[in-house]
Amino acid sequence: MKEHVTPFQFFILALSFYVLGAMLADIFLDLPPEISRLFGYLDYLVCFFFFVDFCQRFYRAPSKWRYMRWGWLDLLACIPAGWLQAARLMRVVQVIRVLRAVRSLELIWQLLFRNRAQGVLASAATATVLLVIFGAMTVLMVESPDPHSPINTAEEALWWAVVTVTTVGYGDYYPVTTMGRVVAVMLMVCGVGLFGSFAAYVSSLFVEDQGESESRQHQANRRMMRHMIEQVSELREEIDSLRQELRDHRQELAERHERGDSADR
């Protein structure tokens, strides 16, 4: 069976690396309360995607019971860490399993570069989520110490990151520090490029559908031409056969006529 990597597997792989980094930061670093709250909100988001991945694996498994011999680890990894601290350890096991599933870098290369449409979709979705995550964390760290900044809580930072990366720009929350504005510029520039790439991907789907329709039409025309050529060939063979029969009949009549003249003499 040929291995392949889907865009969603690539997305889960990127989230798995984030989970490892967030877990190590939470264990070894003394994080401010709002950063810890932001990690908690992001943990809910990651758990949602992990649960979707678990449902897909469970649905596609040929044997549900055989899958659940190890699949229960994936299910436990979908539980938010605030509900079950042991779920963090299960996520380490899940990350190892994800790495084993996409153990070949060649498979990722095929997804990103050989299938350009799927590669754009996987890259855009992954980059968008990671930009929101790291943009919210960065702006919260640089803005919260400033008393004049309107971005002081995890909710405000997360909302600002989503609004900025989508280039909506409500203006209700905005950075006032130089570093915060640099982060905002990076998010806006990346957001324009990412959603432009996504729009190009959607356009390619329509172009691909039209190309497939034209290809089917060309194939039907070629089949019709081959059928007509075969019919013309059969007609030529029949005409040649009739000509030969007509020559034989004329020759037979000529021979009878000569025999009749010889008998009269």
VEXVEX-751767 format. One line per field, with one value per residue: residue number from 1; residue in three letters; x, z, y of N, C-alpha, C in turn. Coordinates in steps of 0.001 Angstrom, whole numbers. Each point is the difference from the previous one (the first is absolute). Example, Ala and Ser with C-alpha at 12.3 -4.5 7.8 and 13.67 -1.06 7.14 Angstrom:
BEGIN
seq: 1|2
type: ala|ser
neast: 13190|-350
nup: 7800|-720
nnorth: -5690|1050
caeast: -890|820
caup: 0|60
canorth: 1190|1190
ceast: 900|-770
cup: 0|730
cnorth: 1200|1090
//
This chain:
BEGIN
seq: 1|2|3|4|5|6|7|8|9|10|11|12|13|14|15|16|17|18|19|20|21|22|23|24|25|26|27|28|29|30|31|32|33|34|35|36|37|38|39|40|41|42|43|44|45|46|47|48|49|50|51|52|53|54|55|56|57|58|59|60|61|62|63|64|65|66|67|68|69|70|71|72|73|74|75|76|77|78|79|80|81|82|83|84|85|86|87|88|89|90|91|92|93|94|95|96|97|98|99|100|101|102|103|104|105|106|107|108|109|110|111|112|113|114|115|116|117|118|119|120|121|122|123|124|125|126|127|128|129|130|131|132|133|134|135|136|137|138|139|140|141|142|143|144|145|146|147|148|149|150|151|152|153|154|155|156|157|158|159|160|161|162|163|164|165|166|167|168|169|170|171|172|173|174|175|176|177|178|179|180|181|182|183|184|185|186|187|188|189|190|191|192|193|194|195|196|197|198|199|200|201|202|203|204|205|206|207|208|209|210|211|212|213|214|215|216|217|218|219|220|221|222|223|224|225|226|227|228|229|230|231|232|233|234|235|236|237|238|239|240|241|242|243|244|245|246|247|248|249|250|251|252|253|254|255|256|257|258|259|260|261|262|263|264|265
type: met|lys|glu|his|val|thr|pro|phe|gln|phe|phe|ile|leu|ala|leu|ser|phe|tyr|val|leu|gly|ala|met|leu|ala|asp|ile|phe|leu|asp|leu|pro|pro|glu|ile|ser|arg|leu|phe|gly|tyr|leu|asp|tyr|leu|val|cys|phe|phe|phe|phe|val|asp|phe|cys|gln|arg|phe|tyr|arg|ala|pro|ser|lys|trp|arg|tyr|met|arg|trp|gly|trp|leu|asp|leu|leu|ala|cys|ile|pro|ala|gly|trp|leu|gln|ala|ala|arg|leu|met|arg|val|val|gln|val|ile|arg|val|leu|arg|ala|val|arg|ser|leu|glu|leu|ile|trp|gln|leu|leu|phe|arg|asn|arg|ala|gln|gly|val|leu|ala|ser|ala|ala|thr|ala|thr|val|leu|leu|val|ile|phe|gly|ala|met|thr|val|leu|met|val|glu|ser|pro|asp|pro|his|ser|pro|ile|asn|thr|ala|glu|glu|ala|leu|trp|trp|ala|val|val|thr|val|thr|thr|val|gly|tyr|gly|asp|tyr|tyr|pro|val|thr|thr|met|gly|arg|val|val|ala|val|met|leu|met|val|cys|gly|val|gly|leu|phe|gly|ser|phe|ala|ala|tyr|val|ser|ser|leu|phe|val|glu|asp|gln|gly|glu|ser|glu|ser|arg|gln|his|gln|ala|asn|arg|arg|met|met|arg|his|met|ile|glu|gln|val|ser|glu|leu|arg|glu|glu|ile|asp|ser|leu|arg|gln|glu|leu|arg|asp|his|arg|gln|glu|leu|ala|glu|arg|his|glu|arg|gly|asp|ser|ala|asp|arg
neast: 853|-259|1047|-759|236|-1050|-648|-1015|660|289|-1263|-375|881|-391|-1263|462|732|-1087|-687|1017|69|-1344|78|1068|-600|-1124|843|813|-1015|300|-1128|-246|-886|92|1316|-84|-778|885|976|-787|-234|1292|82|-1051|613|1167|-652|-602|1134|536|-1125|63|1292|-344|-1002|863|948|-900|-457|1266|50|643|744|-1193|-204|594|-682|-1040|767|262|-1154|-128|1277|-379|-930|889|773|-1261|251|-602|1185|-876|-489|1113|789|-454|-948|803|97|-1306|103|903|-770|-1002|832|450|-1278|-232|1124|-442|-1186|732|535|-561|1117|248|-763|622|1158|-514|-424|1150|712|-299|-761|138|-1159|236|1165|-634|-971|876|798|-1033|-637|1115|433|-1268|-173|1176|-348|-1224|526|1016|-879|-962|861|518|-1162|-416|1111|-107|-1305|-117|1342|-446|-97|541|427|-873|1139|-818|-949|-121|-1213|456|1054|-777|-919|974|564|-1200|-362|1218|98|-1266|807|-798|745|-661|1210|-755|920|1022|1162|642|592|1273|346|-1023|380|1235|-465|-688|1073|745|-913|-79|1324|246|-916|451|1251|-329|-805|1015|868|-781|-120|1326|43|-917|681|1067|-874|-454|1242|256|-1166|272|1242|-554|-923|958|695|-1117|-212|1296|-95|-1173|590|1053|-832|-702|1147|435|-1209|49|1265|-397|-1061|797|838|-1034|-419|1251|62|-1202|409|1176|-716|-866|1030|581|-1143|-65|1303|-172|-1083|647|1017|-874|-641|1213|337|-1181|182|1268|-453|-895|924|779|-1053|-262|1325
nup: 0|-881|677|691|-90|804|-522|423|-490|-1057|32|214|-957|-655|243|-388|-921|-286|65|-645|-858|-97|-84|-781|-689|75|-296|-914|-466|629|-531|-536|900|-689|-13|1274|180|-710|668|1024|-499|-274|1250|238|-672|576|1151|-487|-499|1190|486|-871|313|1287|-242|-714|908|937|-771|-287|1291|-657|1105|466|333|-1135|-615|740|-412|-986|-617|1120|-383|-1282|498|818|-1108|-322|1224|234|53|-78|-807|-690|1054|210|-528|729|903|-134|76|939|485|-40|506|808|207|154|723|581|56|284|195|-1185|-50|-735|934|948|-584|-149|1261|380|-780|124|1081|-918|-469|280|-596|-879|-96|16|-835|-728|125|-186|-985|-413|345|-527|-1021|71|138|-851|-875|462|33|-1171|-570|605|-371|-1173|-22|642|-86|-1177|916|-1091|15|-1008|-348|943|-666|335|448|498|452|389|481|526|348|328|572|515|265|288|412|998|1110|1044|539|545|-478|485|-558|1103|232|-152|958|690|-431|327|1110|169|-374|745|945|-217|-145|1036|660|-594|220|1240|232|-535|695|1056|-342|-185|1175|526|-569|509|1011|-245|-71|1084|545|-431|494|1073|-21|-259|978|738|-359|219|1101|232|-348|758|950|-199|-28|1045|551|-369|445|1051|94|-229|858|800|-219|147|1056|374|-251|575|984|1|-88|938|705|-194|239|1054|311|-268|696|909|-94|61|941|574|-173|333|1034|145|-211|785|736|-258|137
nnorth: -1201|921|506|800|1273|112|1040|-761|-1064|744|378|-1261|-270|1107|-347|-1184|624|699|-1150|-554|1037|8|-1330|71|982|-710|-1004|499|721|1125|-449|1192|444|1139|-219|-372|1064|719|-623|340|1215|152|-459|753|968|-268|-79|1057|500|-264|494|999|80|-97|838|689|-145|259|982|324|-310|-971|-82|319|-1284|-395|956|-359|-1038|872|-46|-738|-163|-151|-825|-542|-16|-306|-502|1165|599|1000|-940|-334|184|-1230|815|786|-987|-116|1314|-251|-968|875|916|-967|-289|1301|113|-1086|612|1086|-1205|21|715|-1081|-602|712|-312|-1222|106|581|-849|-1261|80|929|-460|-1289|204|774|-927|-1007|642|419|-1169|-687|782|-28|-1270|-323|783|-497|-1220|62|499|-811|-1020|333|323|-1102|-615|623|-277|-1144|85|433|952|550|-1223|-69|-578|-499|-612|-1275|307|1135|-660|-1000|840|741|-1148|-471|1141|-10|-1299|233|977|-371|-9|-523|-41|-1000|-862|683|-330|347|-1163|311|-845|482|1190|-359|-559|1124|680|-816|96|1299|131|-805|710|1104|-414|-345|1028|700|-753|182|1289|-26|-647|832|995|-613|-102|1251|467|-739|414|1235|-137|-565|982|906|-580|-86|1267|282|-697|608|1163|-360|-409|1131|676|-716|193|1280|34|-686|813|1052|-572|-265|1262|372|-793|436|1256|-273|-562|1025|792|-769|-32|1341|86|-805|736|1140|-481|-393|1193|599|-870|204|1326|-176|-732|970|949|-699|-146|1269|131
caeast: -853|827|-171|-168|-270|-1093|189|-389|1091|1051|-492|101|1423|422|-585|685|1219|-399|-370|1241|598|-820|128|1316|8|-824|655|1312|30|-952|-785|-999|-1339|-748|578|-514|-1400|17|323|-1202|-931|563|-74|-1331|4|796|-756|-1063|574|418|-1197|-376|951|-370|-1226|360|737|-934|-934|694|648|-723|-487|-136|546|1460|478|-173|1022|875|-734|-480|975|-390|-1209|383|743|-957|-572|785|885|-652|-905|764|1408|679|-174|1222|877|-566|295|1361|-132|-667|958|882|-754|-136|1297|162|-899|584|1428|822|-43|-373|-1457|-355|445|-986|-1218|170|552|-475|-1419|51|-1271|-71|1098|-402|-1028|619|899|-776|-746|951|626|-993|-204|1230|135|-917|511|1215|-289|-693|950|1011|-562|-376|1227|595|-977|-595|695|-253|-1317|-840|-404|-1314|123|541|-449|144|-1116|246|1116|-451|-921|792|778|-913|-447|1124|468|-1017|29|-1278|402|-1101|536|-367|1238|1127|1251|534|1452|668|80|-1352|-344|763|-744|-1229|353|314|-1258|-802|642|-158|-1414|-346|563|-616|-1363|128|312|-1216|-886|551|-312|-1414|-97|574|-986|-893|783|233|-1251|-172|987|-440|-1110|561|725|-997|-543|1019|29|-1197|219|965|-692|-885|826|464|-1142|-267|1077|-250|-1126|479|836|-899|-661|965|167|-1205|23|1005|-553|-1004|711|581|-1103|-468|983|-135|-1248|224|885|-792|-895|815|360|-1205|-243|973|-384|-1197|425|720|-998|-716|842
caup: 0|-134|1060|-408|1089|-323|576|1415|759|98|964|1318|317|465|1328|952|400|899|1287|716|442|1052|1213|586|531|1199|1065|387|82|907|-918|605|51|-1243|-988|343|-438|-1461|-288|271|-1119|-1173|248|-435|-1465|-431|338|-992|-1216|325|45|-1397|-526|573|-669|-1341|99|442|-1093|-1102|446|-448|1204|1060|1247|-95|100|1351|895|210|-285|1223|324|-771|594|1227|-372|-396|1189|395|1145|1195|507|359|-192|-622|-1452|-604|-289|-1141|-1216|-407|-737|-1268|-878|-529|-993|-1184|-668|-664|-1156|-1072|295|-1176|-465|-1415|-81|203|-1211|-1046|296|-115|-1256|-1173|-117|387|576|1382|735|361|1036|1254|489|402|1228|1103|298|592|1406|746|110|1049|1301|398|14|1251|1113|-68|279|1416|801|-176|233|1342|988|-232|574|-976|-1052|214|-70|1310|398|-1012|-950|-884|-887|-979|-904|-841|-961|-1041|-791|-764|-1029|-1060|-564|222|644|623|684|1407|718|-864|764|174|78|-1288|-283|-308|-1361|-925|-69|-754|-1424|-480|-103|-1119|-1257|-163|-194|-1393|-846|260|-516|-1455|-439|136|-1103|-1209|55|-356|-1438|-716|-21|-1138|-1222|-132|-454|-1404|-746|-64|-945|-1347|-267|-315|-1320|-973|-57|-728|-1420|-545|-162|-1153|-1201|-214|-465|-1390|-838|-117|-918|-1354|-417|-327|-1269|-1082|-211|-681|-1391|-709|-209|-1054|-1269|-408|-453|-1294|-1016|-229|-740|-1390|-647|-240|-1132|-1223|-359|-546|-1335|-910|-226|-865|-1380|-526|-295|-1216|-1155
canorth: 1201|1191|968|1379|928|898|1337|36|-605|1013|983|-612|-85|1321|205|-870|693|1088|-586|-293|1259|604|-807|257|1365|44|-752|514|1453|651|810|895|-610|168|-917|-1336|-33|-104|-1391|-792|164|-677|-1437|-420|-27|-1155|-1214|-163|-578|-1362|-842|-223|-983|-1296|-467|-433|-1266|-1036|-290|-655|-1233|-1210|-685|1006|-528|-3|1384|524|-518|1145|1231|656|1041|1183|558|697|1197|1034|620|1183|-214|509|-1016|-1191|326|-1147|59|523|-1134|-712|764|-346|-1264|278|665|-1042|-758|851|14|-1297|-47|811|-153|247|1390|-12|87|1404|699|-273|753|1444|475|-732|334|1414|464|-475|621|1365|-86|-438|1051|1177|-295|-158|1282|900|-358|283|1454|463|-446|714|1429|327|-108|1058|1325|52|175|1330|1068|-6|858|1421|353|692|-940|-616|-1467|-378|-1334|-1048|97|1149|-322|-991|686|895|-793|-497|1150|545|-928|-11|1364|686|1232|744|1169|69|-278|326|103|1347|-79|-189|-1435|-458|427|-849|-1265|251|103|-1342|-748|509|-377|-1451|-305|296|-1051|-1303|-58|48|-1361|-802|376|-618|-1433|-174|245|-1143|-1089|228|-196|-1435|-599|336|-769|-1390|-61|78|-1245|-1030|295|-384|-1459|-440|303|-957|-1288|112|-16|-1377|-783|374|-558|-1439|-186|289|-1134|-1109|331|-179|-1435|-491|490|-792|-1336|96|205|-1279|-850|504|-400|-1447|-249|421|-971|-1216|258|38|-1378|-646|560|-598|-1396|-16|299|-1176|-1045|400|-275
ceast: 884|-334|-198|-343|-1094|294|-349|1066|1161|-373|116|1458|519|-573|693|1302|-328|-341|1241|646|-780|125|1341|73|-785|683|1244|49|-1058|-803|-943|-1389|-770|553|-485|-1462|-82|348|-1218|-1015|502|-41|-1368|-55|759|-748|-1126|546|502|-1199|-510|916|-322|-1235|297|728|-933|-949|671|640|-794|-600|-22|629|1526|547|-56|984|1051|-735|-510|990|-308|-1234|316|757|-914|-615|845|796|-619|-958|743|1473|765|-139|1246|962|-507|293|1427|-24|-645|946|948|-708|-200|1302|258|-874|563|1524|873|-151|-393|-1507|-469|395|-1010|-1268|171|367|-509|-1481|-158|-1288|-118|1106|-327|-1027|608|866|-790|-741|940|610|-979|-190|1243|232|-914|548|1189|-192|-682|956|985|-575|-429|1225|547|-965|-509|788|-281|-1384|-931|-522|-1378|48|691|-385|182|-1110|223|1129|-428|-948|766|780|-883|-436|1129|426|-1011|-133|-1351|251|-1158|502|-391|1187|1160|1259|485|1520|590|55|-1380|-425|776|-689|-1269|283|295|-1257|-823|584|-167|-1455|-452|509|-695|-1404|-30|315|-1222|-995|488|-290|-1452|-201|538|-961|-955|738|240|-1257|-235|987|-391|-1154|498|761|-961|-597|983|76|-1210|154|980|-631|-921|789|520|-1124|-326|1075|-199|-1147|423|849|-864|-726|950|221|-1211|-24|1022|-517|-1047|650|598|-1077|-513|977|-100|-1253|152|890|-743|-941|788|386|-1195|-286|967|-334|-1222|368|714|-991|-770|832|34
cup: 0|1098|-591|1224|-453|585|1481|873|169|1023|1425|428|533|1385|1058|472|928|1382|825|529|1126|1304|689|614|1298|1175|522|148|965|-821|758|-41|-1323|-1117|262|-409|-1515|-434|228|-1125|-1252|161|-405|-1530|-524|280|-993|-1267|247|30|-1414|-640|530|-690|-1410|28|385|-1126|-1117|382|-486|1172|1144|1301|-35|109|1435|993|309|-209|1239|472|-752|600|1289|-299|-429|1195|382|1266|1295|604|510|-290|-670|-1511|-681|-352|-1194|-1303|-478|-799|-1350|-976|-621|-1076|-1274|-787|-707|-1247|-1172|137|-1195|-426|-1472|-172|201|-1217|-1133|231|-323|-1401|-1222|-234|488|691|1456|844|445|1119|1345|588|515|1311|1195|396|656|1480|825|150|1081|1369|445|-15|1286|1185|4|377|1456|876|-106|336|1437|1030|-167|540|-995|-1099|296|-10|1276|428|-1147|-1044|-1000|-987|-1081|-1014|-951|-1059|-1135|-915|-891|-1117|-1134|-690|118|658|578|691|1447|905|-962|849|64|99|-1387|-382|-343|-1405|-1049|-167|-823|-1499|-578|-164|-1195|-1345|-265|-251|-1425|-920|180|-582|-1517|-568|90|-1115|-1314|-30|-390|-1493|-796|-38|-1180|-1313|-242|-481|-1478|-862|-122|-977|-1443|-365|-349|-1384|-1091|-134|-760|-1491|-636|-195|-1209|-1306|-299|-528|-1464|-938|-185|-973|-1446|-525|-381|-1321|-1184|-294|-732|-1456|-823|-287|-1116|-1367|-513|-509|-1361|-1122|-298|-809|-1464|-742|-310|-1175|-1320|-447|-576|-1418|-1019|-292|-908|-1463|-612|-363|-1290|-1247|-305
cnorth: 1244|996|1392|826|941|1377|68|-652|976|1066|-535|-121|1342|304|-849|631|1176|-535|-313|1277|644|-771|247|1402|87|-691|722|1523|498|1010|927|-643|101|-897|-1419|-136|-136|-1420|-896|105|-727|-1507|-550|-109|-1209|-1301|-243|-660|-1420|-949|-286|-1046|-1393|-568|-498|-1339|-1144|-395|-794|-1326|-1211|-764|1014|-482|-5|1418|508|-614|1066|1331|698|1064|1295|657|755|1286|1133|717|1209|-261|519|-998|-1228|274|-1147|9|552|-1119|-782|732|-255|-1301|246|686|-1019|-799|809|44|-1325|-78|785|-33|312|1455|76|113|1442|830|-201|800|1475|452|-756|220|1440|458|-424|609|1409|-22|-371|1104|1200|-243|-96|1340|964|-285|320|1500|558|-360|854|1516|419|-56|1159|1359|118|225|1416|1129|52|818|1491|365|681|-947|-576|-1533|-456|-1412|-984|85|1133|-293|-990|623|929|-776|-506|1132|516|-925|-124|1348|706|1354|805|1266|111|-289|222|125|1445|-10|-236|-1467|-560|384|-787|-1356|176|78|-1378|-831|461|-416|-1499|-370|264|-1108|-1331|-79|202|-1368|-898|322|-595|-1494|-266|218|-1179|-1177|157|-205|-1476|-709|277|-777|-1457|-153|58|-1267|-1122|226|-399|-1519|-544|271|-978|-1373|24|-48|-1399|-877|312|-557|-1494|-268|265|-1146|-1191|246|-186|-1479|-584|445|-776|-1402|-2|216|-1300|-954|456|-361|-1475|-319|404|-981|-1298|182|22|-1408|-754|483|-587|-1458|-97|281|-1205|-1104|344|-298|-1502
//
